[in-house]
Amino acid sequence: MHFLAYFLLVSISFLGVATQAPPDRCSKPINFGKKCSTAEPSIRYHFDEGTGLCMAFKFEGCDGNENNFETESWCSSACKPTDIVGCPANSKPLKKSDGNSGCRESVSSYLFFTSGPLRYSTMFQCNFIFYVLYCRSMFFQEQCGSDGYCSKRLSGGGICCSKAVRKNLVADYNPECGTNREVVKVNDDVLIGKNCDSNFCPDGSKCKKGNYFSTCCKKV
């Protein structure tokens, strides 16, 4: 009973953070703007909801929309919740082995049945807590299985994520640029864009498409 109470407390804590929506400006689609005589084209950053990452793009100078930031750090501080628990590239957390949350719909609420019904305002909230595979630091490896790992919060606990997705994401950040070439970085961080159509690569570098985003390779 004490374990269930602890589990619910931790799970509800996760629910409040992991499902936190970014500001409206961060959900707007990438907009390259238009060329104009009053401003020069420049590299800006937008928040990509699909991956939960801030990515570079070439802004033509005028118009556009609010999802447009001068730096990656500005974009991150505006659009990424702090101490968020989530999986790489916004991939879905691993599910429980039985694939069933135990949530049931009632007339006015959603119920999870243990020794007695627990009520939630939406089916999403109920499913998020009882469908996702959680992990605690003491037992994270056993809880996540051979295909998963524990994505932990700074404040403790976490959710189980796919090792395969993490491997693909690491590969994206470390592209094979070839002989005498290396990936372009800005302030020691790899420069990334949604795709090569974002025209974010510096002159003299080549765009390389990855699994979740594109990078730039330059001559050494």
N, C-alpha and C positions, 0 to 999 in steps of 0.2 A: 504493500500500500504506500509506504514511504517512497519506494522507487518510482511508482506511478506518479505521485505528486511531484517528485523532482523532475521526472521526464516531461510532464506537462508544463512545468515552469520554464524549463529550458526551451522546449518546443515553441511555446508562445513567445518567448524572447526572440527566437529565430524568426518567427512569423512577422513580428513587428519590424524587423530589419531587412530580411531577405526579400520581402514583397514591397518594400518602400519604393514608390514610383519617383523617377527623377522629375524635375520641373518641366513644365510644358515645352519650354524652349528646347530642351534636350531631346524631345520626341519628334521634332520636326525633321523632315528628310533633308539630305544634303542638297545644298543649293549653291551652284557655282557663281551665281550673280551674272552681271553683264559688264562688258567693257564700256568705259566711259572716259571722258577727258579730264575729269576731276580727281581721279584716283588711279594709282598703278596696281597691276595685279600683284598678289602676294600669297604666301603660304599661310593658310589658316587651319584651324582644327574644328572638327565637329564630333558630337557624341553619336556613336552608332549603337542603337538599341539592340540590334541583333546579336552583337558580341559583348556589349557593355564596355567598349573601349573607345578612347578618343583617338581619332585618326586625322591625318593631314590631307588637305586638298588645296588646289590652286583656286583662289577666289579672284574673279576677274576685276573687282574693284567697286562695283555699285550694285544696289538692290540686294538680292539674297534674302536670308531670313535670320532669325535670332540664334539659330544653332550654328554659331560662327564665333570662334574664339581666337584671340591673337596667339595664345600659347597652349601647349598640351596641359600644362599644370593648371591653367585657368579653367580649361574645359573639365578636367578631372574634379577640381574642387567644386565646380558648379553642378556637375551631373552625377558624380559617383557618391553614393551614401558612405559614411564612415563606418569602419568595422563591419563591413558587409560579409555575410557568409554566402558563398556562391561557388559555382563550378566554372572552370575555364571557358572563355568565349560564350558565356551564358548558356552553356549546355545543361541539360536536365540532370538533376541528382539521380543516383542509382535508386532503384525501387527496392522495396522489401521483397524477400524471396518468394512470398506467396502472391505478390502482385496485387494485393487487395488491401485497401485502407481500412475496411470495416465501417465506413461511413454510410449512414442510411438517411434518406430524406423523410422528414415529417411535415406536418401541415405548416408549422411556423418556424421550424429550425432544422438543423442538420445534426444527427446524433452519431456518436461513436460508442459502441457497446462494449463495455468491459464487465465489471460486476454490476454496473448500472450505467444509464445513458449520460453522456457528456454532451452539452449543447454548444453549437457554433452558429454564427449568423449566416455563413455561406458554406456551400459545399467545398469551395476552393480552400477555405481556412481549415476545414476538417481534413480534407485530403492532404494538404500541405504538411500537417502535423503527423498524420498517421500513415501516410503513403510513402514518404521520403525515408530513406535509410540514414539514420543519425549515427554519429560516432562520438565517443568520449576519449580523451587523451590516453587513458589507461588501457583501453581495449580497442583502439581505432583500427589496428590491422586486422584483428579477428572480425570486427563488425563489418568492415568494408569488403572483405573477401579478396580473392586473387586478382580480380579485374578492377578493383577500386582502391582509392586512397582517401584519407581524411582531409578535407579542406577545413582548416580550423580558424575560428575567430580569435582575435587578440585577447578577448575576454574569456576564452575557453569554449570547449565543445566544437562541434562542426557537423558537416554533412558529407556523405560519401559520394565521390565523383569518379568519373571514368579515367583510368590510366591512359587509355588509347587517345582520348581527346587531349589530355595534357601532353602526350608525346607529340601529337600533330602540332599543337600550339608552340611547343619548344622548337620544333623544326621550322616553323614559320619565322620565329625570331632569329634563327640561325640558318639562313638560306645558303645553298651552295652557289657561291658567286663565281667560282672558277679560279684559274691561275691568275695571280697578281691583281685580284679584285677583292673587295671587302664590302660588307654591308654598311650603308650610310647611317650615321648616328647623329642625334642632336642632343647636346648636354648629356652624353654617355648613354642615351636611350635610343634604341633602334627606331628609325623613322618609318612609320607604317601608314598605309592608306587603304581605303576600302577596296579599291581595285586600281588597275593602271589607268583607267579613264579619269581618275582624280587628278592626273597630271601633277603629282606632288614631288616627283623626283628632281633633284638638282640637275643643272646642265652637266652633261658629260657622264651621267650615271644611267643605268638601265633598270627598268622596272621588272620585278620578278613576282609573279603571282603565287600565292601560297594557299593553304587550306581555308584560312579564315580572313586573311588580309594580304596585301601586297607590300613588298619592301623594295629598296633600291640598292643596286650594286655599283660601286665605283672602282676606278683603277687606283691601285696603291701607289 
